[in-house]
Amino acid sequence: MNLPVGIVLVVDDDPNVLKALGRLDLGPQFSLRLCANVAEAKRVMDENEIEVALIDQHLGLNEPTGLDLLAHLRERDADCFRIIFTGAADLAFAVSAINQGLIDAFLVKPWTAEHLLSLLNQGCETSLLRRHNRQLACELAGRN
């Protein structure tokens, strides 16, 4: 039996993308929080521990970029697995963001359900391992 593994924050200003993601059968191990703007996303971040964040790079006029939001999330929770997704595949952008440690993965629209599910599973596992490692490091430091 699969138990819920983690909360997945999804931020995209395109309602069709949010609807498409909401219709996907991702299984009971994921709890999706779909947000149309940064203000909604920040409320979700304040109320929940996010395992995976899937953020569109272009969040609309007068909004920060997805990369800015992921940088903010990294400051709040370095253990969260951060994915940027966009319809404009820019390899240089993706490499730069990964090298800066701002993102863990890059997803290009349109995605396949299989690839997305694989990435979300990887993200939840990575996030849980990061949290566990941090807890063990704290316990070890306390013993020393």
DSSP file with accessible surface (Angstrom, degrees, kcal/mol):
  #  RESIDUE AA STRUCTURE BP1 BP2  ACC     N-H-->O    O-->H-N    N-H-->O    O-->H-N    TCO  KAPPA ALPHA  PHI   PSI    X-CA   Y-CA   Z-CA
    1    1 A M              0   0  207      0, 0.0     2,-0.5     0, 0.0     0, 0.0   0.000 360.0 360.0 360.0 129.2    0.0    0.0    0.0
    2    2 A N        -     0   0  108      3,-0.0     3,-0.0     0, 0.0    25,-0.0  -0.739 360.0-159.8 -86.8 126.4    1.4    3.4   -1.0
    3    3 A L        -     0   0  113     -2,-0.5     0, 0.0     1,-0.1     0, 0.0  -0.717  39.5 -80.0 -97.9 155.7    1.2    6.1    1.7
    4    4 A P        -     0   0  101      0, 0.0    25,-0.2     0, 0.0    26,-0.2  -0.307  45.3-174.6 -56.5 130.4    1.4    9.8    0.9
    5    5 A V        -     0   0   58     24,-2.3     2,-0.3     1,-0.3    25,-0.2   0.821  51.4 -30.7 -96.4 -43.5    5.0   10.7    0.4
    6    6 A G  E     -a   30   0A   7     23,-1.9    25,-2.0    45,-0.0     2,-0.4  -0.999  55.0 -89.5-172.1 167.7    5.0   14.4    0.0
    7    7 A I  E     -ab  31  50A  27     42,-0.5    44,-1.9    -2,-0.3    45,-1.8  -0.729  31.3-157.1 -90.3 132.4    3.5   17.6   -1.1
    8    8 A V  E     -ab  32  52A   0     23,-2.4    25,-2.7    -2,-0.4     2,-0.5  -0.958   5.5-153.7-112.4 116.3    4.2   18.9   -4.6
    9    9 A L  E     -ab  33  53A   0     43,-2.8    45,-3.6    -2,-0.6     2,-0.5  -0.811  12.3-171.8 -89.7 125.7    3.8   22.6   -5.1
   10   10 A V  E     -ab  34  54A   1     23,-2.8    25,-2.8    -2,-0.5     2,-0.5  -0.985   3.4-176.1-120.6 127.2    3.0   23.5   -8.7
   11   11 A V  E     +ab  35  55A   0     43,-2.2    45,-2.7    -2,-0.5     2,-0.3  -0.983  19.1 140.5-127.6 121.6    3.0   27.2   -9.8
   12   12 A D        -     0   0    0     23,-2.1    47,-0.1    -2,-0.5     6,-0.1  -0.947  43.1-145.4-156.4 136.6    2.0   28.3  -13.3
   13   13 A D  S    S+     0   0   69     45,-0.5    23,-0.1    -2,-0.3    46,-0.1   0.570  80.0  91.9 -81.2  -5.6    0.0   31.3  -14.5
   14   14 A D    >>  -     0   0   61      1,-0.2     4,-1.8     2,-0.0     3,-0.6  -0.774  63.5-159.1 -91.7 112.1   -1.6   29.2  -17.3
   15   15 A P  H 3> S+     0   0   76      0, 0.0     4,-2.5     0, 0.0     5,-0.2   0.823  90.6  59.6 -62.1 -28.0   -4.9   27.7  -16.0
   16   16 A N  H 3> S+     0   0  106      2,-0.2     4,-2.3     1,-0.2     5,-0.1   0.879 104.5  49.2 -67.7 -36.7   -4.8   25.1  -18.7
   17   17 A V  H <> S+     0   0   16     -3,-0.6     4,-2.6     2,-0.2     5,-0.2   0.933 111.4  49.1 -66.4 -44.4   -1.5   23.7  -17.5
   18   18 A L  H  X S+     0   0   20     -4,-1.8     4,-2.5     1,-0.2    -2,-0.2   0.911 112.0  48.9 -61.7 -41.3   -2.8   23.6  -13.9
   19   19 A K  H  X S+     0   0  124     -4,-2.5     4,-1.6     2,-0.2    -1,-0.2   0.921 111.0  50.2 -63.3 -44.0   -6.0   21.8  -15.1
   20   20 A A  H  X S+     0   0   28     -4,-2.3     4,-0.8     1,-0.2    -2,-0.2   0.920 113.2  45.4 -61.5 -43.6   -3.8   19.3  -17.1
   21   21 A L  H >< S+     0   0    3     -4,-2.6     3,-0.7     1,-0.2    -1,-0.2   0.890 110.4  54.5 -67.2 -38.2   -1.6   18.6  -14.1
   22   22 A G  H 3< S+     0   0   42     -4,-2.5    -1,-0.2     1,-0.2    -2,-0.2   0.788 106.3  52.7 -65.5 -27.4   -4.6   18.3  -11.8
   23   23 A R  H 3< S+     0   0  186     -4,-1.6    -1,-0.2    -3,-0.2    -2,-0.2   0.668  85.6 105.8 -82.0 -17.7   -6.2   15.6  -14.1
   24   24 A L  S << S-     0   0   48     -4,-0.8     2,-1.3    -3,-0.7     3,-0.1  -0.374  73.8-129.3 -66.1 140.0   -3.0   13.4  -14.1
   25   25 A D        +     0   0  150      1,-0.2    -1,-0.1    -2,-0.1    -2,-0.1  -0.753  40.3 162.1 -89.2  93.2   -3.2   10.3  -12.0
   26   26 A L        -     0   0   14     -2,-1.3     3,-0.3     1,-0.2    -1,-0.2   0.484  48.0-114.9 -92.3  -5.0   -0.1   10.6  -10.1
   27   27 A G    >   -     0   0   25      1,-0.2     3,-1.2    -3,-0.1    -1,-0.2  -0.108  34.6 -69.6  92.4 168.5   -1.0    8.1   -7.4
   28   28 A P  T 3  S+     0   0   82      0, 0.0    -1,-0.2     0, 0.0   -23,-0.1   0.598 116.8  77.8 -75.5  -8.8   -1.7    8.5   -3.7
   29   29 A Q  T 3  S+     0   0   23     -3,-0.3   -24,-2.3   -25,-0.2   -23,-1.9   0.596  89.3  64.5 -78.5  -8.2    1.9    9.2   -2.8
   30   30 A F  E <   -a    6   0A  18     -3,-1.2     2,-0.6   -25,-0.2   -23,-0.2  -0.946  59.2-164.9-119.7 138.2    1.6   12.8   -4.1
   31   31 A S  E     -a    7   0A  43    -25,-2.0   -23,-2.4    -2,-0.4     2,-0.3  -0.951  22.2-149.7-117.4 104.8   -0.5   15.7   -2.7
   32   32 A L  E     -a    8   0A  48     -2,-0.6     2,-0.5   -25,-0.2   -23,-0.2  -0.573  13.0-167.1 -79.1 137.8   -0.6   18.4   -5.4
   33   33 A R  E     -a    9   0A  76    -25,-2.7   -23,-2.8    -2,-0.3     2,-0.5  -0.950  14.9-160.5-120.3 102.9   -1.0   22.1   -4.4
   34   34 A L  E     -a   10   0A  65     -2,-0.5     2,-0.4   -25,-0.2   -23,-0.2  -0.774  11.3-178.0 -91.9 125.3   -1.8   24.0   -7.6
   35   35 A C  E     -a   11   0A   2    -25,-2.8   -23,-2.1    -2,-0.5     3,-0.1  -0.975  24.0-162.4-127.8 138.8   -1.2   27.7   -7.6
   36   36 A A  S    S+     0   0   38     -2,-0.4     2,-0.3   -25,-0.2   -25,-0.1   0.547  76.7  17.7 -94.3 -10.4   -1.8   30.3  -10.3
   37   37 A N  S  > S-     0   0   48      1,-0.1     4,-1.9   -24,-0.0     5,-0.1  -0.955  81.7 -98.9-154.6 173.0    0.5   33.0   -8.8
   38   38 A V  H  > S+     0   0    7     -2,-0.3     4,-2.8     1,-0.2     5,-0.2   0.870 115.8  58.2 -67.0 -37.7    3.3   33.7   -6.4
   39   39 A A  H  > S+     0   0   53      1,-0.2     4,-1.8     2,-0.2    -1,-0.2   0.929 108.7  45.8 -60.7 -44.3    1.1   35.0   -3.6
   40   40 A E  H  > S+     0   0   60      1,-0.2     4,-2.1     2,-0.2    -1,-0.2   0.917 112.3  52.2 -62.3 -42.6   -0.8   31.6   -3.6
   41   41 A A  H  X S+     0   0    0     -4,-1.9     4,-2.6     1,-0.2    -2,-0.2   0.908 107.1  51.5 -61.8 -42.5    2.4   29.7   -3.7
   42   42 A K  H  X S+     0   0   84     -4,-2.8     4,-2.1     1,-0.2    -1,-0.2   0.876 107.8  52.9 -65.4 -34.6    3.9   31.6   -0.7
   43   43 A R  H  X S+     0   0  135     -4,-1.8     4,-1.5    -5,-0.2    -1,-0.2   0.931 110.3  47.6 -63.5 -43.9    0.8   30.9    1.3
   44   44 A V  H  X S+     0   0   20     -4,-2.1     4,-1.4     1,-0.2     3,-0.3   0.918 111.2  51.2 -63.0 -41.7    1.2   27.2    0.6
   45   45 A M  H  < S+     0   0    8     -4,-2.6    -1,-0.2     1,-0.2    -2,-0.2   0.868 109.1  51.4 -63.2 -35.6    4.9   27.4    1.5
   46   46 A D  H  < S+     0   0  105     -4,-2.1    -1,-0.2     1,-0.2    -2,-0.2   0.817 117.0  39.0 -68.9 -30.6    4.0   29.0    4.8
   47   47 A E  H  < S+     0   0  144     -4,-1.5     2,-0.3    -3,-0.3    -2,-0.2   0.567 117.8  39.5 -97.3 -13.1    1.5   26.3    5.7
   48   48 A N  S  < S-     0   0   43     -4,-1.4     2,-0.7    -5,-0.1    -1,-0.0  -0.952  71.8-118.6-139.2 157.2    3.3   23.2    4.4
   49   49 A E        -     0   0  115     -2,-0.3   -42,-0.5    -3,-0.0     2,-0.5  -0.875  39.7-146.5 -92.6 117.8    6.6   21.4    4.1
   50   50 A I  E     -b    7   0A   3     -2,-0.7   -42,-0.2     1,-0.2     3,-0.1  -0.745  22.7-177.9 -93.3 126.4    7.1   21.1    0.4
   51   51 A E  E    S+     0   0A  13    -44,-1.9    30,-2.9    -2,-0.5     2,-0.4   0.866  76.3  19.0 -84.9 -43.2    9.0   18.0   -0.9
   52   52 A V  E     -bc   8  81A   0    -45,-1.8   -43,-2.8    28,-0.2     2,-0.5  -0.996  63.0-162.8-133.0 134.2    8.9   19.0   -4.6
   53   53 A A  E     -bc   9  82A   0     28,-2.7    30,-3.3    -2,-0.4     2,-0.6  -0.980   3.0-172.1-116.7 123.3    8.4   22.4   -6.2
   54   54 A L  E     +bc  10  83A   2    -45,-3.6   -43,-2.2    -2,-0.5     2,-0.4  -0.949  18.4 176.7-115.4 104.1    7.4   22.4   -9.9
   55   55 A I  E     -bc  11  84A   1     28,-2.8    30,-2.4    -2,-0.6   -43,-0.2  -0.945  28.6-129.8-121.2 131.2    7.5   26.1  -11.0
   56   56 A D  E     - c   0  85A   7    -45,-2.7    30,-0.2    -2,-0.4     3,-0.1  -0.480  17.9-135.5 -71.1 143.5    7.0   27.6  -14.5
   57   57 A Q  S    S+     0   0   23     28,-1.9     9,-2.4     1,-0.2     2,-0.8   0.883  94.9  53.1 -68.9 -36.7    9.8   30.1  -15.4
   58   58 A H        +     0   0  113     27,-0.3   -45,-0.5     7,-0.2    -1,-0.2  -0.848  60.6 170.3-107.8 104.4    7.3   32.7  -16.8
   59   59 A L        -     0   0    7     -2,-0.8   -21,-0.2     5,-0.4    -1,-0.1   0.229  51.7 -93.9-100.6  12.4    4.7   33.5  -14.1
   60   60 A G    >   -     0   0   34      3,-0.1     3,-1.3   -23,-0.1    -1,-0.3  -0.268  61.1 -32.1 104.5 170.7    3.1   36.5  -15.8
   61   61 A L  T 3  S+     0   0  160      1,-0.2    -3,-0.0    -3,-0.1     0, 0.0  -0.328 124.6  12.0 -64.2 145.3    3.5   40.3  -15.8
   62   62 A N  T 3  S+     0   0  173      1,-0.2    -1,-0.2    -2,-0.0    -2,-0.0   0.701 104.9 110.7  60.7  21.2    4.5   42.0  -12.6
   63   63 A E  S <  S-     0   0   72     -3,-1.3    -1,-0.2     1,-0.0    -4,-0.1  -0.913  74.0-107.1-118.5 151.4    5.4   38.6  -11.1
   64   64 A P        -     0   0   50      0, 0.0    -5,-0.4     0, 0.0   -26,-0.1  -0.271  46.1 -95.0 -65.5 165.8    8.9   37.3  -10.2
   65   65 A T     >  -     0   0   50     -7,-0.1     4,-2.1     1,-0.1    -7,-0.2  -0.359  31.1-109.8 -75.6 164.4   10.4   34.7  -12.5
   66   66 A G  H  > S+     0   0    0     -9,-2.4     4,-2.6     1,-0.2     5,-0.2   0.886 121.0  55.9 -61.2 -36.3   10.1   31.0  -11.5
   67   67 A L  H  > S+     0   0   26    -10,-0.3     4,-2.3     1,-0.2    -1,-0.2   0.900 105.4  51.6 -64.6 -38.2   13.8   31.0  -10.9
   68   68 A D  H  > S+     0   0   94      2,-0.2     4,-2.1     1,-0.2    -1,-0.2   0.916 110.5  48.6 -62.8 -42.6   13.4   33.8   -8.4
   69   69 A L  H  X S+     0   0    4     -4,-2.1     4,-2.4     1,-0.2    -2,-0.2   0.912 111.2  49.6 -65.2 -39.6   10.6   31.9   -6.6
   70   70 A L  H  X S+     0   0    0     -4,-2.6     4,-2.5     2,-0.2    -1,-0.2   0.871 108.3  53.1 -68.2 -34.4   12.8   28.8   -6.5
   71   71 A A  H  X S+     0   0   22     -4,-2.3     4,-1.8     2,-0.2    -1,-0.2   0.918 109.9  49.0 -64.2 -40.7   15.7   30.8   -5.1
   72   72 A H  H  X S+     0   0   56     -4,-2.1     4,-1.7     1,-0.2    -2,-0.2   0.921 111.4  49.3 -63.0 -43.4   13.4   32.1   -2.3
   73   73 A L  H  X S+     0   0    5     -4,-2.4     4,-3.1     1,-0.2    -2,-0.2   0.899 106.5  55.9 -64.9 -38.4   12.2   28.5   -1.6
   74   74 A R  H  < S+     0   0   84     -4,-2.5    -1,-0.2     1,-0.2    -2,-0.2   0.896 106.3  51.1 -61.6 -37.9   15.8   27.3   -1.4
   75   75 A E  H  < S+     0   0  156     -4,-1.8     3,-0.3     1,-0.2    -1,-0.2   0.884 116.0  41.4 -65.6 -36.9   16.5   29.9    1.3
   76   76 A R  H  < S+     0   0  113     -4,-1.7     2,-0.2     1,-0.3    -2,-0.2   0.842 136.3   9.5 -75.8 -39.3   13.5   28.7    3.2
   77   77 A D    ><  -     0   0   27     -4,-3.1     3,-1.3    -5,-0.2    -1,-0.3  -0.727  57.7-177.7-150.0  92.3   14.0   25.0    2.7
   78   78 A A  T 3  S+     0   0   49     -3,-0.3    -4,-0.1     1,-0.2    -1,-0.1   0.686  83.2  64.3 -66.7 -17.6   17.2   23.8    1.1
   79   79 A D  T 3  S+     0   0   12      2,-0.1    -1,-0.2    -5,-0.1    51,-0.2   0.648  76.3 106.3 -83.0 -15.6   15.9   20.2    1.2
   80   80 A C  S <  S-     0   0    0     -3,-1.3     2,-0.6    -7,-0.2   -28,-0.2  -0.399  75.4-123.5 -65.1 137.5   13.1   20.8   -1.2
   81   81 A F  E     -c   52   0A   4    -30,-2.9   -28,-2.7    42,-0.1     2,-0.5  -0.758  30.8-153.7 -84.1 120.7   13.6   19.3   -4.7
   82   82 A R  E     -c   53   0A  11     -2,-0.6    22,-3.6   -30,-0.2    23,-1.5  -0.875  15.7-178.9-110.5 125.3   13.2   22.2   -7.1
   83   83 A I  E     -cd  54 105A   0    -30,-3.3   -28,-2.8    -2,-0.5     2,-0.4  -0.977  10.6-159.1-122.4 129.9   12.1   21.8  -10.7
   84   84 A I  E     -cd  55 106A   0     21,-2.0    23,-2.6    -2,-0.4     2,-0.4  -0.860  14.1-171.5-101.5 137.6   11.8   24.6  -13.3
   85   85 A F  E     +cd  56 107A   1    -30,-2.4   -28,-1.9    -2,-0.4     2,-0.3  -0.989  10.7 159.5-133.1 149.0    9.6   24.0  -16.3
   86   86 A T  E     - d   0 108A   4     21,-1.6    23,-2.6    -2,-0.4     3,-0.0  -0.986  45.4-128.4-157.8 158.5    9.0   26.0  -19.4
   87   87 A G  S    S+     0   0   54     -2,-0.3     2,-0.8    21,-0.2    21,-0.1   0.610  97.6  72.1 -86.0 -14.8    7.8   25.9  -23.0
   88   88 A A  S    S-     0   0   61      2,-0.1     2,-0.6    -3,-0.0    -1,-0.1  -0.851  79.1-148.2-105.8  99.3   11.0   27.5  -24.2
   89   89 A A        +     0   0   71     -2,-0.8     2,-0.5    20,-0.1    -2,-0.0  -0.569  23.3 172.6 -71.6 113.3   13.8   25.0  -23.9
   90   90 A D     >  -     0   0   83     -2,-0.6     4,-2.2     1,-0.1     5,-0.2  -0.904  14.3-171.0-125.6 100.3   17.0   27.0  -23.2
   91   91 A L  H  > S+     0   0  139     -2,-0.5     4,-2.8     1,-0.2     5,-0.3   0.888  86.3  53.6 -61.3 -40.7   19.9   24.7  -22.4
   92   92 A A  H  > S+     0   0   73      1,-0.2     4,-2.3     2,-0.2    -1,-0.2   0.913 109.6  49.2 -62.5 -41.1   22.2   27.5  -21.3
   93   93 A F  H  > S+     0   0   46      2,-0.2     4,-2.5     1,-0.2    -1,-0.2   0.938 112.6  47.6 -61.3 -47.4   19.6   28.7  -18.8
   94   94 A A  H  X S+     0   0    5     -4,-2.2     4,-2.5     2,-0.2     5,-0.2   0.933 112.6  47.7 -62.8 -45.9   19.1   25.2  -17.4
   95   95 A V  H  X S+     0   0   68     -4,-2.8     4,-2.8     1,-0.2    -1,-0.2   0.927 112.8  49.4 -62.1 -43.6   22.8   24.5  -17.0
   96   96 A S  H  X S+     0   0   53     -4,-2.3     4,-1.9    -5,-0.3     6,-0.2   0.930 111.9  47.8 -62.1 -45.2   23.4   27.9  -15.3
   97   97 A A  H  <>S+     0   0    1     -4,-2.5     5,-2.0     2,-0.2     6,-1.0   0.903 113.9  46.9 -65.1 -39.6   20.5   27.4  -12.9
   98   98 A I  H ><5S+     0   0   76     -4,-2.5     3,-1.5    -5,-0.2    -2,-0.2   0.939 111.3  51.1 -67.2 -44.2   21.6   23.9  -12.0
   99   99 A N  H 3<5S+     0   0  129     -4,-2.8    -1,-0.2     1,-0.3    -2,-0.2   0.827 107.8  53.0 -63.8 -30.8   25.3   25.0  -11.6
  100  100 A Q  T 3<5S-     0   0  109     -4,-1.9    -1,-0.3    -5,-0.2    -2,-0.2   0.539 114.1-119.6 -79.3  -7.2   24.2   27.8   -9.2
  101  101 A G  T < 5S+     0   0   28     -3,-1.5    -3,-0.2    -4,-0.3    -2,-0.1   0.649  80.6 121.1  78.8  14.8   22.3   25.3   -7.1
  102  102 A L  S   <S+     0   0   18     -5,-2.0     2,-0.3    -6,-0.2    -4,-0.2   0.800  74.6  25.1 -80.8 -30.3   18.9   27.0   -7.7
  103  103 A I        -     0   0    4     -6,-1.0    -2,-0.2    -9,-0.1   -20,-0.2  -0.936  51.7-158.2-133.0 158.5   17.3   24.0   -9.3
  104  104 A D  S    S+     0   0   46    -22,-3.6     2,-0.3    -2,-0.3   -21,-0.2   0.624  81.1  12.1-102.8 -23.9   17.6   20.2   -9.3
  105  105 A A  E     -d   83   0A  13    -23,-1.5   -21,-2.0     2,-0.0     2,-0.4  -0.984  58.6-141.2-153.9 162.3   15.9   19.5  -12.6
  106  106 A F  E     -d   84   0A  46     -2,-0.3     2,-0.4   -23,-0.2   -21,-0.2  -0.994  16.7-169.3-130.1 127.3   14.6   21.1  -15.8
  107  107 A L  E     -d   85   0A   3    -23,-2.6   -21,-1.6    -2,-0.4     2,-0.4  -0.982   9.7-148.6-123.8 130.9   11.3   20.0  -17.4
  108  108 A V  E     -d   86   0A  55     -2,-0.4   -21,-0.2   -23,-0.2   -23,-0.0  -0.811  30.8 -93.1-101.0 135.5   10.2   21.1  -20.9
  109  109 A K  S    S+     0   0   41    -23,-2.6   -20,-0.1    -2,-0.4     2,-0.1  -0.685 104.9  47.6 -81.0 145.0    6.6   21.5  -21.9
  110  110 A P  S    S-     0   0  127      0, 0.0     2,-0.2     0, 0.0    -2,-0.1   0.607  82.9-176.3 -75.8 150.2    4.9   19.5  -23.1
  111  111 A W        -     0   0   48     -2,-0.1     2,-0.4    -4,-0.1    -2,-0.1  -0.622  24.3-119.6-104.5 165.4    5.8   16.7  -20.8
  112  112 A T     >  -     0   0   76     -2,-0.2     4,-2.6     1,-0.1     5,-0.2  -0.829  21.3-125.6-101.4 149.1    4.8   13.1  -20.8
  113  113 A A  H  > S+     0   0   42     -2,-0.4     4,-2.8     1,-0.2     5,-0.2   0.890 110.9  53.2 -60.2 -38.0    3.0   11.7  -17.8
  114  114 A E  H  > S+     0   0  147      2,-0.2     4,-2.3     1,-0.2    -1,-0.2   0.917 110.4  45.8 -65.0 -44.3    5.6    9.0  -17.3
  115  115 A H  H  > S+     0   0   91      2,-0.2     4,-2.5     1,-0.2    -2,-0.2   0.925 114.2  48.6 -65.3 -43.6    8.5   11.4  -17.3
  116  116 A L  H  X S+     0   0    1     -4,-2.6     4,-2.7     2,-0.2     5,-0.2   0.938 111.9  48.7 -62.0 -46.2    6.7   13.8  -14.9
  117  117 A L  H  X S+     0   0   53     -4,-2.8     4,-2.6    -5,-0.2    -1,-0.2   0.921 111.7  49.9 -61.6 -41.5    5.8   10.9  -12.5
  118  118 A S  H  X S+     0   0   69     -4,-2.3     4,-2.6    -5,-0.2    -1,-0.2   0.922 111.9  47.9 -61.7 -43.7    9.4    9.7  -12.6
  119  119 A L  H  X S+     0   0   11     -4,-2.5     4,-2.7     2,-0.2    -2,-0.2   0.904 111.7  49.5 -65.7 -40.2   10.7   13.1  -11.8
  120  120 A L  H  X S+     0   0    1     -4,-2.7     4,-2.7     2,-0.2     5,-0.2   0.910 111.3  49.3 -66.6 -40.7    8.3   13.6   -9.0
  121  121 A N  H  X S+     0   0   52     -4,-2.6     4,-2.5    -5,-0.2     5,-0.2   0.944 112.8  47.3 -61.8 -46.4    9.2   10.2   -7.5
  122  122 A Q  H  X S+     0   0   95     -4,-2.6     4,-2.7     1,-0.2    -2,-0.2   0.913 112.5  50.9 -59.5 -43.1   12.9   11.1   -7.7
  123  123 A G  H  X S+     0   0    0     -4,-2.7     4,-2.8     2,-0.2    -2,-0.2   0.921 110.5  46.9 -63.2 -45.1   12.2   14.5   -6.2
  124  124 A C  H  X S+     0   0    2     -4,-2.7     4,-2.6     2,-0.2     5,-0.2   0.928 113.9  48.1 -64.3 -43.5   10.3   13.1   -3.2
  125  125 A E  H  X S+     0   0  125     -4,-2.5     4,-2.4    -5,-0.2    -2,-0.2   0.928 113.5  47.7 -61.9 -43.9   12.9   10.5   -2.6
  126  126 A T  H  X S+     0   0   37     -4,-2.7     4,-2.6    -5,-0.2    -2,-0.2   0.930 112.4  48.9 -63.5 -45.3   15.7   13.1   -2.8
  127  127 A S  H  X S+     0   0    0     -4,-2.8     4,-2.5     1,-0.2    -2,-0.2   0.934 112.0  48.0 -61.7 -45.4   13.9   15.5   -0.5
  128  128 A L  H  X S+     0   0   76     -4,-2.6     4,-2.5     1,-0.2    -1,-0.2   0.901 112.2  49.8 -64.0 -38.7   13.2   12.9    2.1
  129  129 A L  H  X S+     0   0  107     -4,-2.4     4,-2.9    -5,-0.2    -1,-0.2   0.909 109.9  50.9 -65.0 -41.5   16.9   11.7    2.0
  130  130 A R  H  X S+     0   0   65     -4,-2.6     4,-2.3   -51,-0.2    -2,-0.2   0.927 112.0  47.1 -61.1 -44.1   18.1   15.3    2.4
  131  131 A R  H  X S+     0   0   35     -4,-2.5     4,-2.3     2,-0.2    -2,-0.2   0.919 113.4  48.2 -64.5 -42.4   15.8   15.8    5.4
  132  132 A H  H  X S+     0   0   94     -4,-2.5     4,-2.7     1,-0.2    -2,-0.2   0.925 111.6  49.5 -65.0 -43.4   17.0   12.5    6.9
  133  133 A N  H  X S+     0   0   98     -4,-2.9     4,-2.5     2,-0.2    -1,-0.2   0.898 110.6  50.3 -62.1 -40.9   20.6   13.3    6.4
  134  134 A R  H  X S+     0   0  128     -4,-2.3     4,-2.3    -5,-0.2    -1,-0.2   0.920 111.0  49.5 -63.7 -41.2   20.2   16.7    7.9
  135  135 A Q  H  X S+     0   0  106     -4,-2.3     4,-2.4     1,-0.2    -2,-0.2   0.931 111.8  47.9 -64.3 -43.8   18.5   15.2   11.0
  136  136 A L  H  X S+     0   0   75     -4,-2.7     4,-2.7     1,-0.2    -1,-0.2   0.900 110.1  52.4 -64.0 -39.4   21.3   12.6   11.3
  137  137 A A  H  X S+     0   0   60     -4,-2.5     4,-2.6     2,-0.2    -1,-0.2   0.904 110.1  48.8 -63.7 -39.3   24.0   15.3   11.0
  138  138 A C  H  X S+     0   0   87     -4,-2.3     4,-2.2     2,-0.2    -2,-0.2   0.913 111.7  48.6 -66.1 -41.9   22.2   17.3   13.8
  139  139 A E  H  X S+     0   0   79     -4,-2.4     4,-1.7     2,-0.2    -2,-0.2   0.916 112.5  48.6 -63.6 -42.7   22.0   14.2   16.0
  140  140 A L  H  X S+     0   0   99     -4,-2.7     4,-1.7     1,-0.2    -2,-0.2   0.918 110.6  50.4 -64.3 -42.5   25.7   13.5   15.4
  141  141 A A  H  < S+     0   0   68     -4,-2.6    -1,-0.2     1,-0.2    -2,-0.2   0.882 109.0  53.1 -62.7 -37.4   26.7   17.1   16.1
  142  142 A G  H  < S+     0   0   68     -4,-2.2    -1,-0.2     1,-0.2    -2,-0.2   0.851 108.8  48.9 -66.4 -34.0   24.7   16.9   19.4
  143  143 A R  H  <        0   0  193     -4,-1.7    -1,-0.2     1,-0.2    -2,-0.2   0.784 360.0 360.0 -74.6 -29.9   26.5   13.8   20.5
  144  144 A N     <        0   0  155     -4,-1.7    -1,-0.2    -5,-0.1    -2,-0.2   0.597 360.0 360.0 -84.7 360.0   29.9   15.3   19.7
